[in-house]
Structure formats: C-alpha cells, structure tokens
Amino acid sequence: MPVSTAPGTKWGNWTELEGTVHAEPSAALNSDNRVQAFVRGEDGSLWTIWETRARGWSAWLRHEGARIAGAPSAIRGRDGRIRVFYRTPDHHLEVVAQTAVNTVFGPPQRIVTNVGGDPAATLDADGRIHVFFRGTDGALWYTRNQNLAYATYSGPASLGGALTETPSPALDGSGRIVVAVRGEGDTLHAVQQKAADSADAWDAFQRRAEGVTSRPSAIVDAASRVQIFYRGADGAAWRAGQGDDYEGWGSPASLGGAIADRPTACLGQDGRVNVLAKGTDGKLWVTVQSAGNGAAYDEFQSLGGEIGEVGANPVIMNRVGLLYVFTQGSGEGRGLWLQRQNWA
C-alpha cells in the first residue's frame, strides 16, 4: 500500500545530517523558506544546521555560550527572526535570537531564573511570543514579549495546574492561545486565553482526557481548531479536538497504531493533518486525515528509518507545502536524520 501523502508529493529517502542529538530536536523556517534545526549536542551546547539556498545542508554550528540541559524550542517571530528558547544546566530560561532576518544569532539572553522544565513557544494573535514552561512548583508558568519590538520579556506568571511534561501551546482561530498539558494521574488538561491578545487573562484548566502516557502535541487544523495528540494507555495514538466555536471539545478518539513515544503533527499543504510517531518497531509511522477537517484518519503506514531513544520527531512545513521530519538516529552515533516530502 502506498504511503498516504498530499496529492502531488511523496515521501523521499532518509538523509543523514550527522551531528549528535541528546534531546528532542526543534526546527523553524527562515523567512527565505530555508528550514533550520536545533539540537542539544553531546557537549551540552546548542547546535544548529540549516538548509542552504541550493537545498543542501550547512555544516553544524555551535552557538557560543548557549549551554542547554533539555530540548530547545525554536520559533520565527512576526519580525521574521528565529528565536530559540532553552533551559540551562542551572535551570534558567534563556533565548538566542537572529541578529537580522535569515542570518546569524546573537549571544544568549537570560529571561527567567529558576525554571522546572523545558520551554515551549508560540505566537499571540498580535505576534508577541509567549513561552510556557513547568515551574519549580510543578505548575504551568509563562513569560511573554512586553511589546511588539519582541526584545523584552515580562516577568514570569503562573497559570496554576500540575504538570508532568513540557506543555504544548497553539494559537486557535479565535485568536486565543490554548495550552495542553499532561497532568498528574496521566490526565490531559487545557487552558485557554479569555480573549485574543488578553496576555494575562486566562480561563481555568479543564480536563480533556484520561490515560495520557506522553507529552501532548497541540496544532491547529485547516479550520484553525486546536487538535491535541498524545499516546494513550493502550499504546495507540489519540486525539482530542476543539469544537467549531473554539470553546467546546469533542470526546477523545483513538487513531490506532502502536507507538512508543509522543506523536507529533503538522497540517499538510492539502489541508489534512499528518500525525507522525515512533512505532514500537523503532521506525517512523504516519497517519493522515482522510479528509480536511474530518474526524477520520487513515491507517498508520511506515516511513521506515531507525529512530533512537529520543523518540519524538518534530515536523515542520516549508512555504511550498513540503513536510520535514527530524529524528535522532539509533545506535551510538545519535546523529540527526531527516525524512521529508518531495514533489512527485
């Protein structure tokens, strides 16, 4: 059976990008449509590799002074510059930012002291970056841009709750951020802004699912409704979706499969959500919505590969609608591998 993909595209061969990967990678799209990946290397530094304009890949570059303890979170701001947030070995939150669009990064900037977990960033409706993380008290905390210059950040603020994994934020079609978290007792909770751009006004946490055995992944579908994916207690991939009014939520639904880590997801160029996960066989598997904005998904199909112990695989779409998936390879090398779509 051919692997499900968007009409006019196909999944290509695996590409070895070398390097060493010691936590889940992160990726962002430069303003000129070149994908750039960021990893924690063997030496505990933040490293990066990027597409060249000839569609090859650069040599690896170490960010001087950026010492990282967990997984980075990369995002391109409304100003066109990529920023990478990370937790330091002494448990502070820092960021490195491009000094100009499509170019090099400046020195690290410390924005929060004493954090309890890795960051996850998203944009507000007006383009301000919000960064969410688990506090030392186990609650959900955040910091945000103070203005549209994107250079300064607010003091940390707590949203409460009790997290056991890194949070997953997404901006829905009503202009409000939704943050999905795995809570105590393997539960899925979500918290939402009260109104678009209401930076410090949030609704209460709501429980959305039980039997959650991974960090959730939150994205938006073609209708800009938040879809949250996670590994269930039965080892399958599961989904909890926002309603048409961006307020209510449907019942959790299984996508099937036998997965070993958290599923990741991205909206494809044909308007269907692609969900990817490491299977229990160590390979990369994909399922795709049967129709845009539909509740049904096709059966999982294998994309091959040999994924390492860092089992989650971030996926990103470039400007022409091709998906890129980054994984840690198996074995002692711990290199970065890429599976991407090509034109058919």
Sequence and secondary structure as in RCSB ss.txt:
>XXXX:A:sequence
MPVSTAPGTKWGNWTELEGTVHAEPSAALNSDNRVQAFVRGEDGSLWTIWETRARGWSAWLRHEGARIAGAPSAI
RGRDGRIRVFYRTPDHHLEVVAQTAVNTVFGPPQRIVTNVGGDPAATLDADGRIHVFFRGTDGALWYTRNQNLAY
ATYSGPASLGGALTETPSPALDGSGRIVVAVRGEGDTLHAVQQKAADSADAWDAFQRRAEGVTSRPSAIVDAASR
VQIFYRGADGAAWRAGQGDDYEGWGSPASLGGAIADRPTACLGQDGRVNVLAKGTDGKLWVTVQSAGNGAAYDEF
QSLGGEIGEVGANPVIMNRVGLLYVFTQGSGEGRGLWLQRQNWA
>XXXX:A:secstr
      TTEEE   EEEES   S  EEEE TTS EEEEEE TTSEEEEEEB TTSSB   EEEEEEE SS  EEE
E TTS EEEEEE TTS EEEEEBSSTTS B   EEEESSBSS  EEEE TTS EEEEEEBTTSSEEEEEBSSTT 
  B   EEEE  BSS  EEEE TTS EEEEEEETTTEEEEEEBSSTT TT B   EEEES B S  EEEE TT  
EEEEEEBTTSSEEEEEB TTSS B   EEEE  BSS  EEEE TTS EEEEEEBTTSSEEEEEBSSTT S B   
EEEE  B SS    EEE TTS EEEEEEBSSTT  EEEEEEEE 
